[in-house]
Amino acid sequence: MRKRNYLLPNTFTALNLFSGFLAVINAANGQFVSAAWLIVLAALFDAFDGRVARSTQTFSRFGTEADSLADMVSFGVAPAFLAYQIGLVR
């Protein structure tokens, strides 16, 4: 039962990463509004992963590193790429 609890915060982290990745893809395809909303969705998932890990006391080194990667993609790469793509259109 304990191992299964580790999946819940890591699932939110994976959803954060996936949302950031989809934001990059949408920005590349010129779908700027949906890319922006996916970044907002990633922020929502990011808010939940840490809270869930702390409330269930299921934090791990892997989860910490995965969260850092997801944050880099969702809040570093995706917004920068979105801004770059918007700049190309103008």
N, CA, C and O atoms as CSV, one atom per row, in Angstrom:
chain,resi,resn,atom,element,x,y,z
A,1,MET,N,N,0.820,-1.191,0.000
A,1,MET,CA,C,0.000,0.000,0.000
A,1,MET,C,C,0.868,1.260,0.000
A,1,MET,O,O,0.506,2.256,-0.627
A,2,ARG,N,N,1.970,1.229,0.672
A,2,ARG,CA,C,2.838,2.401,0.765
A,2,ARG,C,C,3.404,2.796,-0.603
A,2,ARG,O,O,3.490,3.986,-0.908
A,3,LYS,N,N,3.789,1.825,-1.425
A,3,LYS,CA,C,4.350,2.130,-2.737
A,3,LYS,C,C,3.323,2.818,-3.630
A,3,LYS,O,O,3.679,3.680,-4.432
A,4,ARG,N,N,2.087,2.455,-3.502
A,4,ARG,CA,C,1.047,3.041,-4.330
A,4,ARG,C,C,0.864,4.526,-4.033
A,4,ARG,O,O,0.509,5.297,-4.925
A,5,ASN,N,N,1.101,4.929,-2.795
A,5,ASN,CA,C,0.972,6.332,-2.432
A,5,ASN,C,C,1.991,7.208,-3.150
A,5,ASN,O,O,1.727,8.387,-3.388
A,6,TYR,N,N,3.150,6.655,-3.498
A,6,TYR,CA,C,4.160,7.429,-4.205
A,6,TYR,C,C,3.695,7.810,-5.607
A,6,TYR,O,O,4.172,8.791,-6.178
A,7,LEU,N,N,2.781,7.048,-6.151
A,7,LEU,CA,C,2.309,7.322,-7.505
A,7,LEU,C,C,1.481,8.601,-7.595
A,7,LEU,O,O,1.509,9.281,-8.621
A,8,LEU,N,N,0.758,8.933,-6.556
A,8,LEU,CA,C,-0.146,10.077,-6.629
A,8,LEU,C,C,0.587,11.403,-6.839
A,8,LEU,O,O,0.248,12.121,-7.780
A,9,PRO,N,N,1.575,11.767,-6.012
A,9,PRO,CA,C,2.268,13.032,-6.297
A,9,PRO,C,C,3.060,12.984,-7.603
A,9,PRO,O,O,3.153,13.991,-8.304
A,10,ASN,N,N,3.624,11.836,-7.932
A,10,ASN,CA,C,4.375,11.724,-9.184
A,10,ASN,C,C,3.454,11.800,-10.399
A,10,ASN,O,O,3.885,12.210,-11.477
A,11,THR,N,N,2.199,11.412,-10.237
A,11,THR,CA,C,1.224,11.553,-11.320
A,11,THR,C,C,0.958,13.027,-11.605
A,11,THR,O,O,0.892,13.436,-12.764
A,12,PHE,N,N,0.807,13.825,-10.550
A,12,PHE,CA,C,0.624,15.262,-10.746
A,12,PHE,C,C,1.854,15.890,-11.394
A,12,PHE,O,O,1.727,16.781,-12.233
A,13,THR,N,N,3.037,15.432,-11.010
A,13,THR,CA,C,4.270,15.931,-11.622
A,13,THR,C,C,4.316,15.568,-13.101
A,13,THR,O,O,4.693,16.393,-13.933
A,14,ALA,N,N,3.935,14.339,-13.429
A,14,ALA,CA,C,3.922,13.914,-14.833
A,14,ALA,C,C,2.904,14.724,-15.639
A,14,ALA,O,O,3.165,15.075,-16.790
A,15,LEU,N,N,1.763,15.020,-15.051
A,15,LEU,CA,C,0.761,15.840,-15.738
A,15,LEU,C,C,1.272,17.264,-15.953
A,15,LEU,O,O,0.982,17.884,-16.977
A,16,ASN,N,N,2.027,17.775,-14.993
A,16,ASN,CA,C,2.665,19.080,-15.134
A,16,ASN,C,C,3.620,19.065,-16.326
A,16,ASN,O,O,3.574,19.952,-17.179
A,17,LEU,N,N,4.480,18.058,-16.380
A,17,LEU,CA,C,5.450,17.934,-17.468
A,17,LEU,C,C,4.747,17.775,-18.817
A,17,LEU,O,O,5.137,18.402,-19.802
A,18,PHE,N,N,3.726,16.949,-18.857
A,18,PHE,CA,C,2.982,16.712,-20.096
A,18,PHE,C,C,2.291,17.989,-20.574
A,18,PHE,O,O,2.268,18.270,-21.772
A,19,SER,N,N,1.733,18.754,-19.651
A,19,SER,CA,C,1.081,20.014,-20.022
A,19,SER,C,C,2.086,21.002,-20.601
A,19,SER,O,O,1.794,21.689,-21.579
A,20,GLY,N,N,3.265,21.073,-19.999
A,20,GLY,CA,C,4.305,21.954,-20.528
A,20,GLY,C,C,4.762,21.530,-21.905
A,20,GLY,O,O,4.976,22.365,-22.784
A,21,PHE,N,N,4.912,20.230,-22.092
A,21,PHE,CA,C,5.314,19.702,-23.394
A,21,PHE,C,C,4.254,19.997,-24.456
A,21,PHE,O,O,4.583,20.396,-25.573
A,22,LEU,N,N,2.992,19.801,-24.106
A,22,LEU,CA,C,1.907,20.113,-25.043
A,22,LEU,C,C,1.834,21.607,-25.346
A,22,LEU,O,O,1.475,22.000,-26.456
A,23,ALA,N,N,2.171,22.435,-24.368
A,23,ALA,CA,C,2.194,23.880,-24.597
A,23,ALA,C,C,3.230,24.236,-25.656
A,23,ALA,O,O,2.981,25.085,-26.512
A,24,VAL,N,N,4.388,23.591,-25.599
A,24,VAL,CA,C,5.425,23.834,-26.606
A,24,VAL,C,C,4.933,23.401,-27.988
A,24,VAL,O,O,5.125,24.113,-28.974
A,25,ILE,N,N,4.305,22.243,-28.051
A,25,ILE,CA,C,3.792,21.753,-29.335
A,25,ILE,C,C,2.724,22.692,-29.891
A,25,ILE,O,O,2.735,23.017,-31.079
A,26,ASN,N,N,1.805,23.127,-29.036
A,26,ASN,CA,C,0.759,24.043,-29.498
A,26,ASN,C,C,1.339,25.376,-29.944
A,26,ASN,O,O,0.883,25.948,-30.935
A,27,ALA,N,N,2.331,25.875,-29.231
A,27,ALA,CA,C,2.971,27.131,-29.634
A,27,ALA,C,C,3.651,26.969,-30.988
A,27,ALA,O,O,3.606,27.877,-31.818
A,28,ALA,N,N,4.272,25.833,-31.212
A,28,ALA,CA,C,4.931,25.579,-32.497
A,28,ALA,C,C,3.921,25.525,-33.638
A,28,ALA,O,O,4.245,25.854,-34.779
A,29,ASN,N,N,2.705,25.111,-33.328
A,29,ASN,CA,C,1.650,25.018,-34.345
A,29,ASN,C,C,0.822,26.296,-34.454
A,29,ASN,O,O,-0.176,26.331,-35.174
A,30,GLY,N,N,1.232,27.344,-33.745
A,30,GLY,CA,C,0.529,28.619,-33.820
A,30,GLY,C,C,-0.725,28.715,-32.985
A,30,GLY,O,O,-1.491,29.667,-33.136
A,31,GLN,N,N,-0.955,27.767,-32.118
A,31,GLN,CA,C,-2.131,27.774,-31.246
A,31,GLN,C,C,-1.736,28.409,-29.908
A,31,GLN,O,O,-1.549,27.717,-28.907
A,32,PHE,N,N,-1.615,29.739,-29.916
A,32,PHE,CA,C,-1.038,30.457,-28.788
A,32,PHE,C,C,-1.942,30.474,-27.558
A,32,PHE,O,O,-1.459,30.368,-26.431
A,33,VAL,N,N,-3.232,30.604,-27.767
A,33,VAL,CA,C,-4.156,30.654,-26.627
A,33,VAL,C,C,-4.177,29.315,-25.899
A,33,VAL,O,O,-4.115,29.279,-24.670
A,34,SER,N,N,-4.263,28.228,-26.635
A,34,SER,CA,C,-4.272,26.915,-25.980
A,34,SER,C,C,-2.927,26.632,-25.316
A,34,SER,O,O,-2.883,25.979,-24.274
A,35,ALA,N,N,-1.838,27.110,-25.898
A,35,ALA,CA,C,-0.527,26.942,-25.267
A,35,ALA,C,C,-0.478,27.680,-23.937
A,35,ALA,O,O,0.050,27.162,-22.952
A,36,ALA,N,N,-1.027,28.887,-23.909
A,36,ALA,CA,C,-1.049,29.655,-22.661
A,36,ALA,C,C,-1.902,28.956,-21.607
A,36,ALA,O,O,-1.520,28.904,-20.438
A,37,TRP,N,N,-3.038,28.426,-22.004
A,37,TRP,CA,C,-3.895,27.716,-21.055
A,37,TRP,C,C,-3.232,26.439,-20.539
A,37,TRP,O,O,-3.432,26.061,-19.385
A,38,LEU,N,N,-2.462,25.789,-21.370
A,38,LEU,CA,C,-1.742,24.592,-20.918
A,38,LEU,C,C,-0.668,24.944,-19.896
A,38,LEU,O,O,-0.391,24.151,-18.996
A,39,ILE,N,N,-0.066,26.107,-20.019
A,39,ILE,CA,C,0.898,26.554,-19.009
A,39,ILE,C,C,0.180,26.828,-17.690
A,39,ILE,O,O,0.695,26.505,-16.620
A,40,VAL,N,N,-1.006,27.423,-17.768
A,40,VAL,CA,C,-1.810,27.641,-16.558
A,40,VAL,C,C,-2.195,26.300,-15.933
A,40,VAL,O,O,-2.138,26.142,-14.713
A,41,LEU,N,N,-2.581,25.347,-16.759
A,41,LEU,CA,C,-2.920,24.010,-16.262
A,41,LEU,C,C,-1.709,23.355,-15.597
A,41,LEU,O,O,-1.845,22.694,-14.567
A,42,ALA,N,N,-0.539,23.538,-16.180
A,42,ALA,CA,C,0.687,23.001,-15.583
A,42,ALA,C,C,0.923,23.606,-14.204
A,42,ALA,O,O,1.362,22.913,-13.286
A,43,ALA,N,N,0.635,24.892,-14.059
A,43,ALA,CA,C,0.790,25.545,-12.754
A,43,ALA,C,C,-0.162,24.944,-11.725
A,43,ALA,O,O,0.188,24.794,-10.554
A,44,LEU,N,N,-1.350,24.608,-12.168
A,44,LEU,CA,C,-2.317,23.974,-11.271
A,44,LEU,C,C,-1.817,22.605,-10.814
A,44,LEU,O,O,-1.876,22.285,-9.626
A,45,PHE,N,N,-1.329,21.802,-11.750
A,45,PHE,CA,C,-0.771,20.497,-11.389
A,45,PHE,C,C,0.446,20.649,-10.484
A,45,PHE,O,O,0.646,19.847,-9.572
A,46,ASP,N,N,1.257,21.672,-10.731
A,46,ASP,CA,C,2.444,21.908,-9.910
A,46,ASP,C,C,2.060,22.261,-8.479
A,46,ASP,O,O,2.747,21.875,-7.534
A,47,ALA,N,N,0.971,22.991,-8.325
A,47,ALA,CA,C,0.522,23.350,-6.982
A,47,ALA,C,C,0.078,22.125,-6.195
A,47,ALA,O,O,0.240,22.068,-4.976
A,48,PHE,N,N,-0.479,21.151,-6.894
A,48,PHE,CA,C,-0.992,19.972,-6.211
A,48,PHE,C,C,0.068,18.933,-5.879
A,48,PHE,O,O,-0.050,18.259,-4.856
A,49,ASP,N,N,1.101,18.776,-6.703
A,49,ASP,CA,C,2.037,17.676,-6.469
A,49,ASP,C,C,2.765,17.803,-5.136
A,49,ASP,O,O,2.911,16.816,-4.415
A,50,GLY,N,N,3.218,18.991,-4.807
A,50,GLY,CA,C,3.907,19.176,-3.527
A,50,GLY,C,C,2.977,19.030,-2.340
A,50,GLY,O,O,3.339,18.439,-1.323
A,51,ARG,N,N,1.785,19.570,-2.475
A,51,ARG,CA,C,0.816,19.464,-1.378
A,51,ARG,C,C,0.424,18.013,-1.116
A,51,ARG,O,O,0.328,17.582,0.033
A,52,VAL,N,N,0.202,17.280,-2.177
A,52,VAL,CA,C,-0.177,15.870,-2.023
A,52,VAL,C,C,0.973,15.079,-1.412
A,52,VAL,O,O,0.753,14.244,-0.535
A,53,ALA,N,N,2.189,15.334,-1.867
A,53,ALA,CA,C,3.352,14.614,-1.325
A,53,ALA,C,C,3.526,14.900,0.163
A,53,ALA,O,O,3.813,13.991,0.942
A,54,ARG,N,N,3.354,16.158,0.559
A,54,ARG,CA,C,3.499,16.496,1.979
A,54,ARG,C,C,2.354,15.938,2.811
A,54,ARG,O,O,2.577,15.440,3.914
A,55,SER,N,N,1.138,16.017,2.298
A,55,SER,CA,C,-0.005,15.546,3.088
A,55,SER,C,C,-0.018,14.026,3.240
A,55,SER,O,O,-0.483,13.511,4.257
A,56,THR,N,N,0.485,13.309,2.243
A,56,THR,CA,C,0.549,11.847,2.345
A,56,THR,C,C,1.913,11.365,2.833
A,56,THR,O,O,2.130,10.165,3.005
A,57,GLN,N,N,2.830,12.310,3.055
A,57,GLN,CA,C,4.198,12.008,3.501
A,57,GLN,C,C,4.867,10.988,2.580
A,57,GLN,O,O,5.465,10.014,3.036
A,58,THR,N,N,4.751,11.234,1.287
A,58,THR,CA,C,5.335,10.334,0.288
A,58,THR,C,C,6.258,11.091,-0.645
A,58,THR,O,O,6.158,10.958,-1.865
A,59,PHE,N,N,7.155,11.884,-0.084
A,59,PHE,CA,C,8.108,12.601,-0.913
A,59,PHE,C,C,9.355,11.747,-1.096
A,59,PHE,O,O,9.730,10.976,-0.212
A,60,SER,N,N,9.987,11.892,-2.245
A,60,SER,CA,C,11.176,11.097,-2.552
A,60,SER,C,C,12.161,11.948,-3.344
A,60,SER,O,O,11.815,13.015,-3.851
A,61,ARG,N,N,13.369,11.466,-3.438
A,61,ARG,CA,C,14.387,12.177,-4.230
A,61,ARG,C,C,13.976,12.203,-5.706
A,61,ARG,O,O,14.127,13.223,-6.378
A,62,PHE,N,N,13.460,11.087,-6.202
A,62,PHE,CA,C,12.997,11.045,-7.590
A,62,PHE,C,C,11.914,12.087,-7.829
A,62,PHE,O,O,11.950,12.807,-8.827
A,63,GLY,N,N,10.964,12.168,-6.928
A,63,GLY,CA,C,9.882,13.139,-7.074
A,63,GLY,C,C,10.390,14.567,-7.077
A,63,GLY,O,O,9.892,15.411,-7.823
A,64,THR,N,N,11.384,14.836,-6.243
A,64,THR,CA,C,11.976,16.171,-6.195
A,64,THR,C,C,12.651,16.519,-7.513
A,64,THR,O,O,12.480,17.619,-8.038
A,65,GLU,N,N,13.420,15.571,-8.046
A,65,GLU,CA,C,14.115,15.806,-9.317
A,65,GLU,C,C,13.132,15.894,-10.486
A,65,GLU,O,O,13.295,16.730,-11.375
A,66,ALA,N,N,12.124,15.042,-10.482
A,66,ALA,CA,C,11.118,15.076,-11.548
A,66,ALA,C,C,10.346,16.392,-11.515
A,66,ALA,O,O,10.014,16.946,-12.563
A,67,ASP,N,N,10.061,16.887,-10.320
A,67,ASP,CA,C,9.364,18.162,-10.186
A,67,ASP,C,C,10.209,19.305,-10.741
A,67,ASP,O,O,9.686,20.211,-11.390
A,68,SER,N,N,11.509,19.262,-10.486
A,68,SER,CA,C,12.401,20.298,-11.029
A,68,SER,C,C,12.420,20.268,-12.555
A,68,SER,O,O,12.394,21.314,-13.202
A,69,LEU,N,N,12.464,19.076,-13.121
A,69,LEU,CA,C,12.434,18.943,-14.579
A,69,LEU,C,C,11.117,19.468,-15.148
A,69,LEU,O,O,11.106,20.214,-16.127
A,70,ALA,N,N,10.016,19.074,-14.529
A,70,ALA,CA,C,8.703,19.518,-15.002
A,70,ALA,C,C,8.573,21.034,-14.911
A,70,ALA,O,O,8.024,21.667,-15.813
A,71,ASP,N,N,9.075,21.615,-13.830
A,71,ASP,CA,C,9.020,23.069,-13.681
A,71,ASP,C,C,9.863,23.771,-14.739
A,71,ASP,O,O,9.468,24.815,-15.259
A,72,MET,N,N,11.017,23.202,-15.059
A,72,MET,CA,C,11.879,23.806,-16.081
A,72,MET,C,C,11.176,23.824,-17.440
A,72,MET,O,O,11.228,24.816,-18.167
A,73,VAL,N,N,10.523,22.720,-17.767
A,73,VAL,CA,C,9.821,22.646,-19.054
A,73,VAL,C,C,8.589,23.547,-19.050
A,73,VAL,O,O,8.383,24.325,-19.981
A,74,SER,N,N,7.772,23.443,-18.005
A,74,SER,CA,C,6.489,24.144,-17.980
A,74,SER,C,C,6.613,25.642,-17.741
A,74,SER,O,O,5.807,26.418,-18.255
A,75,PHE,N,N,7.606,26.056,-16.972
A,75,PHE,CA,C,7.694,27.469,-16.596
A,75,PHE,C,C,8.961,28.154,-17.085
A,75,PHE,O,O,9.180,29.334,-16.811
A,76,GLY,N,N,9.790,27.419,-17.802
A,76,GLY,CA,C,10.981,27.989,-18.409
A,76,GLY,C,C,10.916,27.893,-19.916
A,76,GLY,O,O,10.863,28.904,-20.617
A,77,VAL,N,N,10.921,26.667,-20.406
A,77,VAL,CA,C,10.953,26.427,-21.851
A,77,VAL,C,C,9.639,26.842,-22.517
A,77,VAL,O,O,9.654,27.580,-23.502
A,78,ALA,N,N,8.519,26.380,-21.995
A,78,ALA,CA,C,7.230,26.635,-22.655
A,78,ALA,C,C,6.894,28.125,-22.760
A,78,ALA,O,O,6.546,28.579,-23.850
A,79,PRO,N,N,6.980,28.905,-21.680
A,79,PRO,CA,C,6.671,30.333,-21.834
A,79,PRO,C,C,7.657,31.066,-22.746
A,79,PRO,O,O,7.262,31.944,-23.513
A,80,ALA,N,N,8.938,30.704,-22.660
A,80,ALA,CA,C,9.932,31.351,-23.519
A,80,ALA,C,C,9.675,31.025,-24.985
A,80,ALA,O,O,9.757,31.901,-25.847
A,81,PHE,N,N,9.365,29.771,-25.263
A,81,PHE,CA,C,9.091,29.378,-26.644
A,81,PHE,C,C,7.808,30.023,-27.145
A,81,PHE,O,O,7.726,30.435,-28.302
A,82,LEU,N,N,6.809,30.110,-26.279
A,82,LEU,CA,C,5.552,30.764,-26.655
A,82,LEU,C,C,5.803,32.231,-27.002
A,82,LEU,O,O,5.304,32.722,-28.015
A,83,ALA,N,N,6.565,32.924,-26.176
A,83,ALA,CA,C,6.872,34.332,-26.448
A,83,ALA,C,C,7.662,34.479,-27.748
A,83,ALA,O,O,7.423,35.402,-28.526
A,84,TYR,N,N,8.587,33.580,-27.972
A,84,TYR,CA,C,9.377,33.607,-29.204
A,84,TYR,C,C,8.485,33.411,-30.430
A,84,TYR,O,O,8.612,34.133,-31.419
A,85,GLN,N,N,7.591,32.440,-30.360
A,85,GLN,CA,C,6.695,32.165,-31.489
A,85,GLN,C,C,5.750,33.336,-31.747
A,85,GLN,O,O,5.478,33.675,-32.899
A,86,ILE,N,N,5.256,33.945,-30.689
A,86,ILE,CA,C,4.387,35.117,-30.859
A,86,ILE,C,C,5.173,36.252,-31.503
A,86,ILE,O,O,4.648,36.973,-32.351
A,87,GLY,N,N,6.424,36.408,-31.104
A,87,GLY,CA,C,7.278,37.435,-31.700
A,87,GLY,C,C,7.536,37.202,-33.173
A,87,GLY,O,O,7.678,38.157,-33.937
A,88,LEU,N,N,7.596,35.947,-33.581
A,88,LEU,CA,C,7.798,35.639,-34.997
A,88,LEU,C,C,6.590,36.013,-35.840
A,88,LEU,O,O,6.730,36.407,-36.998
A,89,VAL,N,N,5.413,35.890,-35.261
A,89,VAL,CA,C,4.178,36.169,-35.993
A,89,VAL,C,C,4.025,37.669,-36.223
A,89,VAL,O,O,3.523,38.095,-37.263
A,90,ARG,N,N,4.451,38.450,-35.267
A,90,ARG,CA,C,4.280,39.912,-35.384
A,90,ARG,C,C,5.291,40.465,-36.266
A,90,ARG,O,O,5.317,41.674,-36.494
